[in-house]
Amino acid sequence: MNFRKNLRPTFPPDCFAATPGSGSGFDENDPYLAYLRSGQYKVLLQGFGGDEVLGGIPAPALDLADLLVCGRLFAFGRSLLDWALAGRTSVIALLAGTARELSPISRASAMSSSVPWLRTDFVRRNRNALQGYEPSSGLATHPCLRANLFALDGLRRHLSCLTPAGNRGLERRYAYLDRDLLEFLYAIPREQLAGPGQRRSLMRRALRGLVPSEILDRKRKAFISRAPIVALQKELDGLLLETNEMLSSDLGIVDRQKFQQHLKQAAAGQPVLVVPLLRTLLVEAWLCHMSRRTDCCKHPFPFQLRTHVYTPRDARYSFS
Protein backbone atom coordinates (compact mmCIF):
# COMPACT_ATOMS: atom_id res chain seq x y z
CA MET A 1 0.00 0.00 0.00
CA ASN A 2 1.13 3.52 -0.77
CA PHE A 3 0.29 5.26 2.50
CA ARG A 4 1.99 8.49 1.43
CA LYS A 5 -0.61 8.74 -1.32
CA ASN A 6 -3.39 8.32 1.26
CA LEU A 7 -2.08 11.36 3.12
CA ARG A 8 -2.89 13.52 0.10
CA PRO A 9 -5.92 12.00 -1.63
CA THR A 10 -6.86 13.47 -4.99
CA PHE A 11 -10.06 13.49 -7.06
CA PRO A 12 -10.22 13.54 -10.87
CA PRO A 13 -11.02 17.12 -11.94
CA ASP A 14 -13.23 15.92 -14.80
CA CYS A 15 -15.44 13.70 -12.64
CA PHE A 16 -18.00 14.42 -9.95
CA ALA A 17 -17.42 12.55 -6.68
CA ALA A 18 -20.75 12.27 -4.88
CA THR A 19 -19.11 10.88 -1.73
CA PRO A 20 -15.56 11.02 -0.31
CA GLY A 21 -14.97 7.37 -1.22
CA SER A 22 -16.37 7.43 -4.74
CA GLY A 23 -13.60 9.34 -6.47
CA SER A 24 -10.42 8.58 -4.55
CA GLY A 25 -9.01 5.07 -4.01
CA PHE A 26 -8.35 4.81 -0.27
CA ASP A 27 -6.52 1.49 -0.55
CA GLU A 28 -5.37 1.45 -4.16
CA ASN A 29 -2.14 2.42 -5.87
CA ASP A 30 -0.82 2.44 -9.42
CA PRO A 31 1.12 -0.89 -9.34
CA TYR A 32 -1.90 -2.60 -7.81
CA LEU A 33 -4.22 -1.31 -10.54
CA ALA A 34 -1.68 -2.17 -13.26
CA TYR A 35 -1.58 -5.77 -12.01
CA LEU A 36 -5.38 -5.97 -12.12
CA ARG A 37 -5.38 -4.74 -15.70
CA SER A 38 -2.74 -7.28 -16.75
CA GLY A 39 -5.20 -10.20 -16.84
CA GLN A 40 -8.77 -10.94 -17.83
CA TYR A 41 -10.13 -10.35 -14.35
CA LYS A 42 -13.83 -9.78 -13.80
CA VAL A 43 -14.22 -10.22 -10.04
CA LEU A 44 -12.07 -8.94 -7.18
CA LEU A 45 -12.43 -11.03 -4.03
CA GLN A 46 -11.67 -8.88 -0.98
CA GLY A 47 -11.19 -9.69 2.70
CA PHE A 48 -12.98 -6.56 3.90
CA GLY A 49 -14.64 -7.08 7.29
CA GLY A 50 -12.73 -10.21 8.21
CA ASP A 51 -11.24 -8.82 11.42
CA GLU A 52 -14.55 -7.32 12.52
CA VAL A 53 -16.68 -10.46 12.19
CA LEU A 54 -14.16 -13.26 12.84
CA GLY A 55 -12.57 -12.02 16.04
CA GLY A 56 -9.45 -10.55 14.50
CA ILE A 57 -9.52 -7.58 16.85
CA PRO A 58 -8.99 -8.46 20.55
CA ALA A 59 -11.77 -7.06 22.74
CA PRO A 60 -11.27 -8.37 26.29
CA ALA A 61 -13.63 -5.87 27.93
CA LEU A 62 -16.38 -6.82 25.49
CA ASP A 63 -15.96 -10.54 26.15
CA LEU A 64 -15.91 -10.03 29.91
CA ALA A 65 -19.01 -7.83 29.83
CA ASP A 66 -20.88 -10.49 27.88
CA LEU A 67 -19.99 -13.14 30.47
CA LEU A 68 -21.31 -10.92 33.25
CA VAL A 69 -24.59 -10.25 31.48
CA CYS A 70 -25.03 -14.00 30.96
CA GLY A 71 -24.37 -14.62 34.67
CA ARG A 72 -21.34 -16.84 34.05
CA LEU A 73 -19.37 -15.61 37.04
CA PHE A 74 -16.91 -18.51 37.22
CA ALA A 75 -16.07 -18.18 33.51
CA PHE A 76 -15.79 -14.42 34.02
CA GLY A 77 -13.18 -14.78 36.77
CA ARG A 78 -11.15 -17.30 34.80
CA SER A 79 -11.30 -15.24 31.60
CA LEU A 80 -10.39 -12.08 33.52
CA LEU A 81 -7.11 -13.63 34.69
CA ASP A 82 -6.39 -15.11 31.25
CA TRP A 83 -6.86 -11.76 29.50
CA ALA A 84 -4.72 -9.98 32.09
CA LEU A 85 -1.86 -12.44 31.60
CA ALA A 86 -2.15 -12.50 27.81
CA GLY A 87 -2.33 -8.72 27.49
CA ARG A 88 0.11 -7.98 30.30
CA THR A 89 -2.35 -5.56 31.84
CA SER A 90 -3.86 -5.13 35.27
CA VAL A 91 -7.10 -6.70 36.42
CA ILE A 92 -8.32 -3.26 37.55
CA ALA A 93 -7.88 -1.86 34.03
CA LEU A 94 -9.87 -4.75 32.56
CA LEU A 95 -12.64 -4.29 35.13
CA ALA A 96 -12.82 -0.58 34.30
CA GLY A 97 -13.12 -1.39 30.59
CA THR A 98 -15.82 -3.96 31.34
CA ALA A 99 -17.78 -1.37 33.30
CA ARG A 100 -17.60 1.02 30.35
CA GLU A 101 -18.96 -1.67 28.03
CA LEU A 102 -21.90 -2.20 30.38
CA SER A 103 -22.74 1.48 30.68
CA PRO A 104 -25.30 2.87 28.20
CA ILE A 105 -22.89 5.22 26.39
CA SER A 106 -24.21 6.55 23.12
CA ARG A 107 -22.44 6.06 19.83
CA ALA A 108 -22.01 9.81 19.47
CA SER A 109 -20.00 9.87 22.70
CA ALA A 110 -17.89 7.02 21.41
CA MET A 111 -17.37 8.89 18.16
CA SER A 112 -16.30 12.10 19.91
CA SER A 113 -13.79 10.20 22.05
CA SER A 114 -12.29 8.26 19.11
CA VAL A 115 -12.22 11.39 16.89
CA PRO A 116 -11.44 14.13 19.42
CA TRP A 117 -10.73 16.78 16.76
CA LEU A 118 -14.43 16.97 15.83
CA ARG A 119 -15.97 20.20 17.10
CA THR A 120 -18.24 19.75 20.10
CA ASP A 121 -21.10 21.70 18.56
CA PHE A 122 -20.87 19.63 15.36
CA VAL A 123 -21.11 16.40 17.38
CA ARG A 124 -24.05 17.80 19.32
CA ARG A 125 -25.95 18.89 16.19
CA ASN A 126 -25.35 15.58 14.41
CA ARG A 127 -25.73 13.25 17.38
CA ASN A 128 -28.46 11.16 15.74
CA ALA A 129 -26.41 10.65 12.58
CA LEU A 130 -23.26 9.76 14.52
CA GLN A 131 -25.10 7.14 16.57
CA GLY A 132 -26.72 5.62 13.48
CA TYR A 133 -30.20 7.07 14.12
CA GLU A 134 -30.76 4.47 16.82
CA PRO A 135 -31.10 5.06 20.58
CA SER A 136 -28.54 3.54 22.90
CA SER A 137 -29.75 0.13 24.04
CA GLY A 138 -28.00 0.26 27.41
CA LEU A 139 -28.09 -2.86 29.58
CA ALA A 140 -31.01 -4.41 27.71
CA THR A 141 -28.80 -5.80 24.94
CA HIS A 142 -25.80 -8.08 25.25
CA PRO A 143 -22.60 -6.07 24.76
CA CYS A 144 -21.35 -8.41 22.02
CA LEU A 145 -24.57 -8.09 20.06
CA ARG A 146 -24.46 -4.31 20.41
CA ALA A 147 -20.83 -4.26 19.25
CA ASN A 148 -21.59 -6.57 16.30
CA LEU A 149 -24.43 -4.35 15.14
CA PHE A 150 -22.25 -1.26 15.52
CA ALA A 151 -19.40 -2.86 13.54
CA LEU A 152 -21.78 -4.08 10.85
CA ASP A 153 -23.26 -0.61 10.53
CA GLY A 154 -19.76 0.84 10.14
CA LEU A 155 -18.94 -1.68 7.41
CA ARG A 156 -22.20 -0.88 5.64
CA ARG A 157 -21.47 2.84 5.73
CA HIS A 158 -17.99 2.28 4.34
CA LEU A 159 -19.29 0.17 1.47
CA SER A 160 -21.98 2.72 0.66
CA CYS A 161 -19.25 5.28 -0.06
CA LEU A 162 -17.62 3.12 -2.73
CA THR A 163 -18.53 3.24 -6.39
CA PRO A 164 -20.17 0.10 -7.88
CA ALA A 165 -17.22 -0.29 -10.27
CA GLY A 166 -14.58 0.92 -7.86
CA ASN A 167 -11.74 -1.02 -9.45
CA ARG A 168 -12.00 0.07 -13.09
CA GLY A 169 -14.79 -2.25 -14.15
CA LEU A 170 -14.08 -5.08 -11.71
CA GLU A 171 -16.87 -6.39 -9.52
CA ARG A 172 -16.02 -6.42 -5.83
CA ARG A 173 -17.14 -9.35 -3.71
CA TYR A 174 -16.79 -9.61 0.06
CA ALA A 175 -16.65 -13.21 1.26
CA TYR A 176 -16.67 -12.31 4.97
CA LEU A 177 -19.91 -10.33 4.60
CA ASP A 178 -21.93 -13.25 3.28
CA ARG A 179 -25.30 -13.17 5.02
CA ASP A 180 -25.35 -16.85 5.97
CA LEU A 181 -21.85 -16.56 7.42
CA LEU A 182 -22.78 -13.47 9.44
CA GLU A 183 -25.92 -15.11 10.82
CA PHE A 184 -23.84 -18.06 11.99
CA LEU A 185 -21.04 -15.97 13.49
CA TYR A 186 -23.47 -13.70 15.37
CA ALA A 187 -25.37 -16.70 16.76
CA ILE A 188 -22.43 -18.49 18.40
CA PRO A 189 -20.66 -17.40 21.62
CA ARG A 190 -17.91 -14.85 21.00
CA GLU A 191 -15.44 -16.99 22.92
CA GLN A 192 -15.51 -19.36 19.93
CA LEU A 193 -14.15 -16.60 17.70
CA ALA A 194 -11.36 -15.18 19.82
CA GLY A 195 -9.76 -15.57 23.21
CA PRO A 196 -6.74 -14.48 25.24
CA GLY A 197 -3.79 -14.56 22.86
CA GLN A 198 -5.94 -16.02 20.06
CA ARG A 199 -7.13 -14.22 16.95
CA ARG A 200 -9.68 -15.68 14.55
CA SER A 201 -9.73 -18.86 16.62
CA LEU A 202 -12.71 -20.46 14.86
CA MET A 203 -11.33 -19.84 11.38
CA ARG A 204 -7.91 -21.22 12.30
CA ARG A 205 -9.41 -24.38 13.78
CA ALA A 206 -11.70 -24.88 10.78
CA LEU A 207 -8.82 -24.57 8.31
CA ARG A 208 -6.38 -26.73 10.28
CA GLY A 209 -5.15 -29.45 7.95
CA LEU A 210 -6.31 -27.59 4.85
CA VAL A 211 -4.05 -24.55 5.06
CA PRO A 212 -0.34 -24.79 5.99
CA SER A 213 0.35 -23.96 9.63
CA GLU A 214 2.92 -21.36 8.56
CA ILE A 215 0.06 -19.33 7.10
CA LEU A 216 -2.55 -20.08 9.75
CA ASP A 217 -0.29 -19.26 12.71
CA ARG A 218 1.54 -16.29 11.26
CA LYS A 219 1.44 -13.08 13.23
CA ARG A 220 -0.15 -9.88 11.98
CA LYS A 221 2.05 -8.00 9.57
CA ALA A 222 3.77 -5.17 11.41
CA PHE A 223 3.88 -3.29 8.09
CA ILE A 224 0.16 -2.51 8.29
CA SER A 225 0.51 -0.66 11.59
CA ARG A 226 4.01 0.76 11.03
CA ALA A 227 3.82 2.00 7.43
CA PRO A 228 1.26 4.78 8.04
CA ILE A 229 3.36 6.13 10.92
CA VAL A 230 6.53 6.11 8.82
CA ALA A 231 4.75 7.89 5.97
CA LEU A 232 3.30 10.44 8.39
CA GLN A 233 6.72 11.16 9.89
CA LYS A 234 8.13 11.89 6.42
CA GLU A 235 5.24 14.11 5.37
CA LEU A 236 4.43 15.74 8.73
CA ASP A 237 5.80 19.24 8.12
CA GLY A 238 4.13 19.49 4.73
CA LEU A 239 0.82 18.27 6.15
CA LEU A 240 0.96 20.77 9.00
CA LEU A 241 1.52 23.59 6.52
CA GLU A 242 -1.29 22.39 4.27
CA THR A 243 -3.74 22.06 7.16
CA ASN A 244 -3.26 25.66 8.26
CA GLU A 245 -6.37 26.30 6.21
CA MET A 246 -8.96 23.53 6.23
CA LEU A 247 -12.36 23.77 4.63
CA SER A 248 -13.73 21.33 7.18
CA SER A 249 -12.55 23.70 9.92
CA ASP A 250 -14.15 26.71 8.23
CA LEU A 251 -17.41 24.77 8.05
CA GLY A 252 -17.30 24.02 11.78
CA ILE A 253 -16.64 20.28 11.47
CA VAL A 254 -13.01 19.92 12.55
CA ASP A 255 -10.98 21.74 15.17
CA ARG A 256 -7.87 22.48 13.12
CA GLN A 257 -5.50 22.92 16.05
CA LYS A 258 -6.58 19.65 17.68
CA PHE A 259 -6.23 17.86 14.36
CA GLN A 260 -2.68 19.15 13.88
CA GLN A 261 -1.85 18.19 17.45
CA HIS A 262 -2.98 14.60 16.84
CA LEU A 263 -0.99 14.47 13.60
CA LYS A 264 2.13 15.29 15.63
CA GLN A 265 1.25 12.71 18.29
CA ALA A 266 0.70 9.98 15.70
CA ALA A 267 4.01 10.80 13.99
CA ALA A 268 5.74 10.61 17.37
CA GLY A 269 4.42 7.08 17.86
CA GLN A 270 1.86 7.94 20.51
CA PRO A 271 -1.38 5.87 20.66
CA VAL A 272 -3.55 7.72 18.14
CA LEU A 273 -6.05 6.09 15.78
CA VAL A 274 -4.50 6.56 12.34
CA VAL A 275 -7.52 5.58 10.22
CA PRO A 276 -9.69 8.51 11.46
CA LEU A 277 -6.77 10.83 10.66
CA LEU A 278 -6.56 9.48 7.11
CA ARG A 279 -10.31 9.71 6.66
CA THR A 280 -10.34 13.29 7.89
CA LEU A 281 -7.76 14.14 5.23
CA LEU A 282 -9.93 12.30 2.69
CA VAL A 283 -13.03 14.30 3.67
CA GLU A 284 -11.01 17.52 3.51
CA ALA A 285 -9.83 16.70 -0.02
CA TRP A 286 -13.39 15.85 -1.02
CA LEU A 287 -14.74 19.14 0.34
CA CYS A 288 -12.09 21.01 -1.65
CA HIS A 289 -13.08 19.00 -4.72
CA MET A 290 -16.73 19.97 -4.18
CA SER A 291 -15.88 23.61 -3.61
CA ARG A 292 -14.09 23.79 -6.96
CA ARG A 293 -17.24 22.55 -8.70
CA THR A 294 -19.57 25.04 -7.00
CA ASP A 295 -19.69 28.82 -6.70
CA CYS A 296 -18.42 29.22 -3.13
CA CYS A 297 -18.60 33.02 -3.37
CA LYS A 298 -22.37 32.80 -3.02
CA HIS A 299 -22.01 30.79 0.19
CA PRO A 300 -19.42 32.44 2.47
CA PHE A 301 -18.10 30.32 5.28
CA PRO A 302 -19.50 31.18 8.72
CA PHE A 303 -16.22 30.62 10.55
CA GLN A 304 -12.89 32.45 10.43
CA LEU A 305 -9.46 31.06 11.30
CA ARG A 306 -8.28 32.90 14.38
CA THR A 307 -6.00 30.35 16.00
CA HIS A 308 -2.26 29.79 15.81
CA VAL A 309 -0.99 28.97 12.31
CA TYR A 310 1.82 26.45 11.84
CA THR A 311 4.96 27.86 10.17
CA PRO A 312 8.18 26.25 8.91
CA ARG A 313 9.89 27.61 12.05
CA ASP A 314 7.81 25.11 14.05
CA ALA A 315 9.22 22.13 12.13
CA ARG A 316 11.90 21.39 14.70
CA TYR A 317 9.19 21.06 17.37
CA SER A 318 7.11 18.51 15.42
CA PHE A 319 8.19 15.59 17.56
CA SER A 320 8.55 17.38 20.87
C-alpha positions in Angstrom: 0.0 0.0 0.0 1.1 3.5 -0.8 0.3 5.3 2.5 2.0 8.5 1.4 -0.6 8.7 -1.3 -3.4 8.3 1.3 -2.1 11.4 3.1 -2.9 13.5 0.1 -5.9 12.0 -1.6 -6.9 13.5 -5.0 -10.1 13.5 -7.1 -10.2 13.5 -10.9 -11.0 17.1 -11.9 -13.2 15.9 -14.8 -15.4 13.7 -12.6 -18.0 14.4 -10.0 -17.4 12.6 -6.7 -20.8 12.3 -4.9 -19.1 10.9 -1.7 -15.6 11.0 -0.3 -15.0 7.4 -1.2 -16.4 7.4 -4.7 -13.6 9.3 -6.5 -10.4 8.6 -4.5 -9.0 5.1 -4.0 -8.4 4.8 -0.3 -6.5 1.5 -0.5 -5.4 1.4 -4.2 -2.1 2.4 -5.9 -0.8 2.4 -9.4 1.1 -0.9 -9.3 -1.9 -2.6 -7.8 -4.2 -1.3 -10.5 -1.7 -2.2 -13.3 -1.6 -5.8 -12.0 -5.4 -6.0 -12.1 -5.4 -4.7 -15.7 -2.7 -7.3 -16.8 -5.2 -10.2 -16.8 -8.8 -10.9 -17.8 -10.1 -10.3 -14.4 -13.8 -9.8 -13.8 -14.2 -10.2 -10.0 -12.1 -8.9 -7.2 -12.4 -11.0 -4.0 -11.7 -8.9 -1.0 -11.2 -9.7 2.7 -13.0 -6.6 3.9 -14.6 -7.1 7.3 -12.7 -10.2 8.2 -11.2 -8.8 11.4 -14.5 -7.3 12.5 -16.7 -10.5 12.2 -14.2 -13.3 12.8 -12.6 -12.0 16.0 -9.4 -10.6 14.5 -9.5 -7.6 16.8 -9.0 -8.5 20.5 -11.8 -7.1 22.7 -11.3 -8.4 26.3 -13.6 -5.9 27.9 -16.4 -6.8 25.5 -16.0 -10.5 26.1 -15.9 -10.0 29.9 -19.0 -7.8 29.8 -20.9 -10.5 27.9 -20.0 -13.1 30.5 -21.3 -10.9 33.3 -24.6 -10.2 31.5 -25.0 -14.0 31.0 -24.4 -14.6 34.7 -21.3 -16.8 34.0 -19.4 -15.6 37.0 -16.9 -18.5 37.2 -16.1 -18.2 33.5 -15.8 -14.4 34.0 -13.2 -14.8 36.8 -11.1 -17.3 34.8 -11.3 -15.2 31.6 -10.4 -12.1 33.5 -7.1 -13.6 34.7 -6.4 -15.1 31.2 -6.9 -11.8 29.5 -4.7 -10.0 32.1 -1.9 -12.4 31.6 -2.2 -12.5 27.8 -2.3 -8.7 27.5 0.1 -8.0 30.3 -2.3 -5.6 31.8 -3.9 -5.1 35.3 -7.1 -6.7 36.4 -8.3 -3.3 37.6 -7.9 -1.9 34.0 -9.9 -4.8 32.6 -12.6 -4.3 35.1 -12.8 -0.6 34.3 -13.1 -1.4 30.6 -15.8 -4.0 31.3 -17.8 -1.4 33.3 -17.6 1.0 30.3 -19.0 -1.7 28.0 -21.9 -2.2 30.4 -22.7 1.5 30.7 -25.3 2.9 28.2 -22.9 5.2 26.4 -24.2 6.5 23.1 -22.4 6.1 19.8 -22.0 9.8 19.5 -20.0 9.9 22.7 -17.9 7.0 21.4 -17.4 8.9 18.2 -16.3 12.1 19.9 -13.8 10.2 22.0 -12.3 8.3 19.1 -12.2 11.4 16.9 -11.4 14.1 19.4 -10.7 16.8 16.8 -14.4 17.0 15.8 -16.0 20.2 17.1 -18.2 19.7 20.1 -21.1 21.7 18.6 -20.9 19.6 15.4 -21.1 16.4 17.4 -24.1 17.8 19.3 -26.0 18.9 16.2 -25.3 15.6 14.4 -25.7 13.3 17.4 -28.5 11.2 15.7 -26.4 10.7 12.6 -23.3 9.8 14.5 -25.1 7.1 16.6 -26.7 5.6 13.5 -30.2 7.1 14.1 -30.8 4.5 16.8 -31.1 5.1 20.6 -28.5 3.5 22.9 -29.7 0.1 24.0 -28.0 0.3 27.4 -28.1 -2.9 29.6 -31.0 -4.4 27.7 -28.8 -5.8 24.9 -25.8 -8.1 25.2 -22.6 -6.1 24.8 -21.3 -8.4 22.0 -24.6 -8.1 20.1 -24.5 -4.3 20.4 -20.8 -4.3 19.2 -21.6 -6.6 16.3 -24.4 -4.3 15.1 -22.2 -1.3 15.5 -19.4 -2.9 13.5 -21.8 -4.1 10.8 -23.3 -0.6 10.5 -19.8 0.8 10.1 -18.9 -1.7 7.4 -22.2 -0.9 5.6 -21.5 2.8 5.7 -18.0 2.3 4.3 -19.3 0.2 1.5 -22.0 2.7 0.7 -19.3 5.3 -0.1 -17.6 3.1 -2.7 -18.5 3.2 -6.4 -20.2 0.1 -7.9 -17.2 -0.3 -10.3 -14.6 0.9 -7.9 -11.7 -1.0 -9.5 -12.0 0.1 -13.1 -14.8 -2.3 -14.2 -14.1 -5.1 -11.7 -16.9 -6.4 -9.5 -16.0 -6.4 -5.8 -17.1 -9.3 -3.7 -16.8 -9.6 0.1 -16.7 -13.2 1.3 -16.7 -12.3 5.0 -19.9 -10.3 4.6 -21.9 -13.2 3.3 -25.3 -13.2 5.0 -25.4 -16.9 6.0 -21.8 -16.6 7.4 -22.8 -13.5 9.4 -25.9 -15.1 10.8 -23.8 -18.1 12.0 -21.0 -16.0 13.5 -23.5 -13.7 15.4 -25.4 -16.7 16.8 -22.4 -18.5 18.4 -20.7 -17.4 21.6 -17.9 -14.9 21.0 -15.4 -17.0 22.9 -15.5 -19.4 19.9 -14.1 -16.6 17.7 -11.4 -15.2 19.8 -9.8 -15.6 23.2 -6.7 -14.5 25.2 -3.8 -14.6 22.9 -5.9 -16.0 20.1 -7.1 -14.2 16.9 -9.7 -15.7 14.5 -9.7 -18.9 16.6 -12.7 -20.5 14.9 -11.3 -19.8 11.4 -7.9 -21.2 12.3 -9.4 -24.4 13.8 -11.7 -24.9 10.8 -8.8 -24.6 8.3 -6.4 -26.7 10.3 -5.1 -29.4 8.0 -6.3 -27.6 4.8 -4.1 -24.5 5.1 -0.3 -24.8 6.0 0.3 -24.0 9.6 2.9 -21.4 8.6 0.1 -19.3 7.1 -2.5 -20.1 9.7 -0.3 -19.3 12.7 1.5 -16.3 11.3 1.4 -13.1 13.2 -0.2 -9.9 12.0 2.1 -8.0 9.6 3.8 -5.2 11.4 3.9 -3.3 8.1 0.2 -2.5 8.3 0.5 -0.7 11.6 4.0 0.8 11.0 3.8 2.0 7.4 1.3 4.8 8.0 3.4 6.1 10.9 6.5 6.1 8.8 4.7 7.9 6.0 3.3 10.4 8.4 6.7 11.2 9.9 8.1 11.9 6.4 5.2 14.1 5.4 4.4 15.7 8.7 5.8 19.2 8.1 4.1 19.5 4.7 0.8 18.3 6.2 1.0 20.8 9.0 1.5 23.6 6.5 -1.3 22.4 4.3 -3.7 22.1 7.2 -3.3 25.7 8.3 -6.4 26.3 6.2 -9.0 23.5 6.2 -12.4 23.8 4.6 -13.7 21.3 7.2 -12.6 23.7 9.9 -14.1 26.7 8.2 -17.4 24.8 8.0 -17.3 24.0 11.8 -16.6 20.3 11.5 -13.0 19.9 12.6 -11.0 21.7 15.2 -7.9 22.5 13.1 -5.5 22.9 16.0 -6.6 19.7 17.7 -6.2 17.9 14.4 -2.7 19.1 13.9 -1.8 18.2 17.4 -3.0 14.6 16.8 -1.0 14.5 13.6 2.1 15.3 15.6 1.2 12.7 18.3 0.7 10.0 15.7 4.0 10.8 14.0 5.7 10.6 17.4 4.4 7.1 17.9 1.9 7.9 20.5 -1.4 5.9 20.7 -3.6 7.7 18.1 -6.0 6.1 15.8 -4.5 6.6 12.3 -7.5 5.6 10.2 -9.7 8.5 11.5 -6.8 10.8 10.7 -6.6 9.5 7.1 -10.3 9.7 6.7 -10.3 13.3 7.9 -7.8 14.1 5.2 -9.9 12.3 2.7 -13.0 14.3 3.7 -11.0 17.5 3.5 -9.8 16.7 0.0 -13.4 15.9 -1.0 -14.7 19.1 0.3 -12.1 21.0 -1.6 -13.1 19.0 -4.7 -16.7 20.0 -4.2 -15.9 23.6 -3.6 -14.1 23.8 -7.0 -17.2 22.5 -8.7 -19.6 25.0 -7.0 -19.7 28.8 -6.7 -18.4 29.2 -3.1 -18.6 33.0 -3.4 -22.4 32.8 -3.0 -22.0 30.8 0.2 -19.4 32.4 2.5 -18.1 30.3 5.3 -19.5 31.2 8.7 -16.2 30.6 10.5 -12.9 32.4 10.4 -9.5 31.1 11.3 -8.3 32.9 14.4 -6.0 30.3 16.0 -2.3 29.8 15.8 -1.0 29.0 12.3 1.8 26.5 11.8 5.0 27.9 10.2 8.2 26.2 8.9 9.9 27.6 12.0 7.8 25.1 14.0 9.2 22.1 12.1 11.9 21.4 14.7 9.2 21.1 17.4 7.1 18.5 15.4 8.2 15.6 17.6 8.6 17.4 20.9 
